Amino acid sequence: MKASIKTVDTTVCRPKKIKKVGAIDNKNRHEFPVNSFLLEGRLDPDNWQSYSIKIKEQIGIFKEQQNYTDIHCYISGYTRLTLEIVKWCNYFGIGFGAYHYNPELEEKYSLQKILACRCYIKEKKSFGNISTRKVLGTMKRHEMPVDDYFLPVKAVDPDNIEQYELPIANKALEIKKQGYKAIDLYITGFYKITLMIIKYCRLNQLGLNAYHYDMEKELYLMQTVL
């Protein structure tokens, strides 16, 4: 019998109004079935602050001026970009879902829902000092400065991603019950798993910092997400 996972759709007080948008308009990499994009052109890894400001401004317009409750975003594999979009959706209390390309489907894309929208006013939360933060890796795909993982495996089955949802949900709940307030997550680039982890951190009210490895600088760069 297949185990089920109960989730709570938080406070949807008005009819859903969904904005479909592409993460980035880069036709050399992907073409998406939308005309609206958060960013355009090729990404410059040294220009993230500028990208973050643009994404924040656009999502703020979607929520506060155009009254969208959710964003469904066509993503292109840029993990750090995707997490920046999630960060500002969470900040504004707008729902977030990611469209992943799947050539086997007639419609070519499958939707992964990550954040439920919130109707209450956004507020800043303090997730405490380092002693209240749990350090983990997403999975054992690469060597990382951690001794615990959400998934203690070296590879996942991309055609059956749903099988990992229950272990991730249980791990997030376990961390919450242990008294941690936030997670420092070393990620591997497998963004479907990363987004699933974000979903259950949010449901358990856990803060999250993502650590991306920069091959040129040979160090991990931190990105605050939740």
Number of C-alpha atoms within 10 A of each C-alpha: 3 5 7 8 9 8 10 7 11 14 11 14 11 8 8 13 13 17 20 19 21 26 24 25 21 17 11 8 10 14 13 21 10 12 9 15 18 18 18 13 10 12 14 9 10 7 9 14 10 10 18 16 11 14 23 19 13 14 23 20 13 20 20 12 9 12 15 20 26 24 26 20 26 26 22 21 17 13 18 18 20 19 20 20 23 26 22 22 28 20 19 22 22 26 25 25 22 26 20 17 18 12 10 8 9 7 9 11 17 15 13 16 16 20 26 23 23 21 15 12 8 12 8 6 9 8 17 12 9 13 9 14 21 19 18 20 26 26 23 19 17 12 9 18 11 13 10 15 18 21 19 13 11 10 11 15 9 10 8 8 12 11 13 16 17 15 12 23 21 14 18 25 17 13 18 18 11 11 11 19 23 26 25 20 25 25 23 20 16 16 18 16 23 22 21 20 23 28 23 22 24 17 19 18 17 21 21 24 19 23 19 18 16 11 8 6 8 8 11 16 13 14 17 13 19 24
